[in-house]
Amino acid sequence: MSLLQSARFKRFGLWLIMSLLVATLLWMARPVLVPFVLGLVLAYLLLPLVHWLERHLPARFRDWGIARPLSIILTYLLFVLIIAGIIAFIVPVIGRQVGTFAEQVPEYYEQLGDLVEKGRDWYDTNIPESWKATVEENLSEIAQGVLSQAKDSLFGVVRTVFSSIGFVIGLVIVPFWLFYILQDESRVKSGIMEALHPELRRDVRSLATLIDGVLSAYVRGQLLLCLFVGALATVALLIIGVPFAPVLGLIAGILEVLPNIGPYLGAVPAILVALATNPVSAIWVAVAFFAIQLIENLLLVPRISGKSVKLHPALVMMVLVIGGQLAGFWGMLIAVPITAILRDVFLYLYLRLLDDPLTPDEAVARMRSEQQVQMEE
């Protein structure tokens, strides 16, 4: 029997056709799938709490088969309480700050314009004419590129997503869909394993363990870093006396999701506001953000995220640029963990394909021991 007529080749062709069909349908429906992707991310973040509550509920609840649903409901209630607390106590303060800040923007713009005008006078007086054309041309190209990229990556995504009625329907459905995902998580995993060839199951389970290790450390670590950096920036700006410190601290915390370059981007609005109100304080703001960056790198990152991705900063900056070019803001957001996952998958497969291959458990153990050595260094 030829290869083309074998049952294994036919099964492979069936899987390939079905995979391509599903991938095509998902790509065509991508705008309405955003709520479900966000739901999967939320499920991934909530699963540890659900598991913890299920383990610590009375044994009789597990015997009655209600421990899992009850743990999910309790998790939902806790999540709703946290969101309600944020809306009740934090959002009004931030909202008032944002409104006042928006009213002050024209005044700040004029003050910054005065500073720019003074700088322009110095520039016209001291810079040779032969240099001016080149400098102005390069600055114009950079500004146009930055504005175009920001418009395409942010406003384009928002307009595409929210213009779809499917997105609104998805937001309504996701809480119920998320309940079933959390409820049947073990069944979904078992179903995937049963659909695989027995020889592949151990490798898939090992790869899933490696990927989960990277994602769990990275996602939860980044969330904690955003919280710490936002709080530190707010306190520092309050001490310096910069207006709208909570809003500027919130911006710094949000931009922290972008590794390496996020802290510098988060400092820009605070420095501009300081320049517009009290130019001398802008120096102290820059010093404060530099100190926050040192605290983050020396104390917070090693303890919170454990250097989970273990990528060199130069490589991180490069993959952020590549991610931004390929998929805008969302590409920058996922570029680092995707790179770390691809690295670990490659190393695992390399160890499994040696002339004297390691077993799946041995390959995972080897990678973890090498990662532990790197963390200690």
N, C-alpha and C positions, 0 to 999 in steps of 0.2 A: 504494500500500500504506500502510495506516495505521500509526501508531507502535506500537500494541498488537500488530500482526501482524508487525512487523519482526523479523529474526533477532537484531539487537543487543538489543532489548528482551527477547526470550526468554532470551538468554544472561544478561542482567542479572538477570532473575527467577530463573533457575537458580542463579546465584551467591548471590543474596540468600537464597533458601530454604536452600541448603546451609550458608551462614554462620550463619543463625539456628539451624539444627539442631545444628551443631557447638558453637556457643556455649551452647545449652541443655544439651547432654550434658556439656560441660566444667563448667558451673555445678553440675549435679546431682552430678557426681563429684568436686567440688573437695576434699573431705577426703583422698581417696586420691591426689590429684595433687600434694600438697605435696612428697613426695620428688623428683618429676620437676621441679618448679619449682626446688627447691634444686639439682638436678642441672644444670639449664640455667644457673643462676648460677655453679656451679662450673666448668662448661664454658667459660663466658665468661671466667672468671678464669684458667683454665689454657691457653686457646688461644694467647696470646702465647708461652708457654714451649714449647708443642708446635711452633709455627711456627719458633721459634728453633732448637730441637734438630733439626728436619727440615732446616733450611738448613745447619747445621754438621756434619751427619753426612757420612761419606765419600760421594763421588759414586756409587760403585759400588752403595751401598745404594739410592739413588734409581733407578738403572738396573734393579736387581733388583725394585723395587716394594715394598721392605720399610722404606723410610725413615719413612714416616708411621706404620705400626703400631709400629715400634721406638721412635719418639719419644714416642708415647702411653704405651707400657709404661714407658719411662724416667721420664716425668712421673708416672705412677702410683707407681712405686717411690720417687721423691723425695718425693711427697706422703705416702706411707705412712711413710717414715722420719721426716719432720717430725712427723707425728701420734704415732708411737711415741716419739720423743724427748720430746714434750710430756707424754705419758702417763707415761713413765718418770721424768722429772726434775722436772716442774712440777706435775703433778696430785697426787702424794703430798704435796708441801709445801702446796699450796693446800687439799688435803683435810684435812690436820691442822689448818690454820689455821681452816678453816670449822667443823670439829667443835668446836674449842676456843671459837671465837666463839659458836657456838650454845649451848654450855654457859654462857657468860658473859652471854647475852642477858637472863635474868631479873635478874641483879645490876645490869646496866646500866639495865634498866627501872626498878628500884627507885631507883637513884641519880637518874635523870632525873625520876622521880616526886617525889623530894625537892626537886629544883630547881623543878619545876612548882608544888609546894605553896608554896614560898617566893614564887614569882611570883604565885601566887593570893592570898597574904596581902597582898602589895603592891597587887594589883589591887583587892581588897576594901576596902583602906584609902584608896586614892587616886582610884579611878574613881567618878564620881557614879552613883547608882542609876539615873538616867534613861537613862544610856548603856549600862548593863550588858545589859539585855534585848536591845537591837539588836545589840550586839557578839556576844553568845552565840548568838543566832539565826543570824546570818550565818556565824559560824564552824562551827556545827553543819551548816548546809546545804552549806558548802564541803567539810567532812570527809566527809559522806555521799556527795557527788558524786564525790570523788576515789576513795574506797574502792569505790564501785559501778563506776566506770569501770575501775579496776584489775582487779577481779574478772571483769568481763565480757570485757575485752580479753585478759587473760593466761590465767586458769584456764579460761575458756570455750573458747578456742582449743585449749589443751592437751588438755582433756577430749574435745573433738570429734574432734581429729586422731588421738590415740592410742587411742581406743576402736574405731577401724576396723581390721579385719584387713587391709584393703587397704593401709593405711599400712605395716604390717610387710612385706607382700609387696613393696611398692614399694621399701623400703629394700634388700631383697635384690636386686631386679632392676636398680636404678639404676646400680650400677657397670658392668654389662655394657651397659646402654642408653647410658650416657655414652660408652663406648668407641666405639660405632657413630656417635654424634653427632659426636665428635671426628674419627673416621676419614672420614666422608662429609660433612663441613662444606661443602666446595666444591660437591659434587653437590647438596646441599640448596639452596644459594644459586642454582645454575644452574637447578635445577628450578623454583624460585619465579619466577625471571626469565622462563623460557620460558613459564610459565603466564600471564604478564601480556601485555597488549596492547603491541606494539612502541613505541607512542607514550608509554607510561607507564614504560618500563624505566629511562630516564635519570633521571626524577624519583624513582622508587623507590630507585634506587641512591644518588642524592644525599641523599635523606632518611635512608637507612640510614647513610650516612657521618656526617651531623650527629648522629643519635641515638647512634651508637657513640662519637662524640667526647665527648658529654655523659656517657654512662654509664661509659665507661672511666676518664675523669678523676675522676668522682664516686665510683665504687665503690672503685677502687684507692686513691684519695686518702683516703677515709674509713677504710679499713682501716689505712693507715699512721698516720693521725691517732689512731685508737684505740690503736695500739701505743705511739706516742710519749707520748700523754697518760697512759695507764695506767702507763708506766714513770716519767714525771716525777712523777706523783702518789704512786707507791710510794716513790720516793727521798725526796720531800719529807716524807711521813708518817714514814718511818724516821728522818729527821733530827730531826723535831719530837718523836719518841718516842711516837707514837700506836700503841696496840696493834693487831695484825692489819693492819699496813700492806699486805702483799701482797693480802689479800682486798679491802680498801677500794680499793686501786689498780686491781684487776681490775674492780670495780664501776664505777669512774670511766671506765676504758677502754671497757667495754661500752656504757655510756650515751652515750659520745661519738658513737655512730652517729646520735643525734638532733641535728641541727644546731642551734646557738645555745642551746637549752635544756638539751642533754645535759650540758655541763660544770657547770651549776648543780645539776642533779639529782644528778650524781655526787658533788658536794661535801656533800650533805645527810647521807649515812650517816657520813662521816668526821667531820663537825662534831658529830653526835649522840654518837658514840663518845668524841670528845674531851671533850665536855661531861660525859659520865658518869664519865670517869676523872680528868680534870684540866681544869676549866672554863677556866682561863687559856689552855691550849694550843688551845682552840677558836678563839680569836682568830687565833693563828698559822696554824691550818689554813685559816681563811677567807682570810687574806692569801696563803697559798701557792697556793690554788686560783685566786685572783684573778690572781696572777702567772703561773700556768700558762695562764690564759685569755689574758692579754696576749701571752705568748710564742707561743701558738697562732695568734692573729689577726695578729700583726705579722710572725712569722717562718715558722711552719709552713704555714699555709693558703696564702699566696701561692706558696710554693715546691713544696708537695706536690700540692695539688689545683688550683693555678693559678686559683682563683676560678672553677671550671668552670661552676657554675650561674649565677653573676653575678646573683643575686637579692638585693634589699634585705633586710636583717635583719627589718624590720617585716613584709614580705611573707612571709618564711620562717616567722615565728612564726604568722601567720594561716593559712597552708596546713597547718602542723603541726596546728593546732586542728581545721581542717576534715577533714584526713585521719584524725585520731583519732576524730572524731565519726562518720565514714562507715565506717571499717574498723578501729577500735581501734589497737593497737600497730603492726600491719602497715601500716595506713594512714599513720601518722606516719612509718614507716620509708621509704615510697616516695613520700610527698607531694612532697618537694623535687625529686628528679630527674624525676618525672612533670611537675611544673609547668615545669621548665626545658625538657623535651622538647616540651611543648605550645607553649611560647613560640617555640622555634626552628622548629617545624613551621609555625606561623602566619606567622612572618616570611618563611620560604622561600616559602610559597604566595602571600603578598602580593606578593613580588618577581616571582613567576612570572605573576601575574594583573594586572600593571600595564598601562596602555594601550599602553606600549611594553615588553613583557615581556622580562626577562632570560632567557638560556638557563640550563639547570640548573647548568652549571659556573660561569657568571657569578654566579648567585644565591648559590651556596656561597662563591665567592671574596669577594663583597661582605660576606656575613655574617662570614666569618673575619677580614677586614680590620677591620670595625667592632669585633669582639670583641677583637682585638689592641690596638686603640686604647684600649678600655675597661680592659684589663689594665694597660697602661702608665700610665693615669691613676691 
